[in-house]
Amino acid sequence: MIANPFDYIDKRLTLIETLLLEIKSNDQVSTSTNVRQPATREEAAAFLNLSLPTFDKLLTSSQINYFRIGRQVRIKWDDIQTYVNKKGAAQQ
């Protein structure tokens, strides 16, 4: 039986903190600041300099991939960049 449960918890927390610092120093964990959140329809349309109805046509015609979170539509920035690259290649 443990004499003082708080000592046990404190030792475990210290161990966890040490492990997390070691992992961070080895750059094995990507920080959340490097991850870009998916765009809303409005953000993506503004980025592409398109009206919202025109952008919606791109989505419904599957020219740009999207996903839903409940009723909200989100677009990965990689998918937007893929569309821009395809559009640029088609114009050349």
C-alpha positions, -999 to +999 in steps of 0.1 A: +000+000+000+012+035-008+020+057+022+010+090+006-009+089-027+001+125-035+038+115-035+030+088-060+011+112-082+038+138-080+065+113-090+043+102-120+038+138-131+075+145-129+082+114-150+056+124-176+070+160-178+105+146-183+094+124-211+075+151-228+105+175-226+127+147-241+103+141-270+100+178-277+138+183-277+141+154-302+116+171-325+095+140-327+062+158-321+049+184-345+036+216-328+001+227-335+014+260-348+026+242-379-009+229-387-032+250-407-069+246-400-092+238-430-107+267-447-143+277-447-161+283-480-158+320-475-120+318-468-114+295-497-135+317-521-117+348-510-083+331-514-092+321-550-107+355-557-141+339-566-176+347-556-192+323-532-218+310-558-189+303-583-169+286-556-199+265-546-201+253-582-165+241-580-174+221-549-206+206-563-188+197-596-161+179-575-133+201-589-123+208-553-126+182-525-144+192-493-158+176-462-185+184-438-185+190-400-222+189-392-237+214-416-205+233-421-183+228-452-145+227-448-118+226-474-082+214-468-056+239-480-038+212-498-069+206-519-072+243-527-035+243-538-041+212-559-069+230-577-047+260-583-019+238-597-043+220-620-058+252-632-024+267-638-013+236-658-045+237-679-038+273-689-003+266-701 
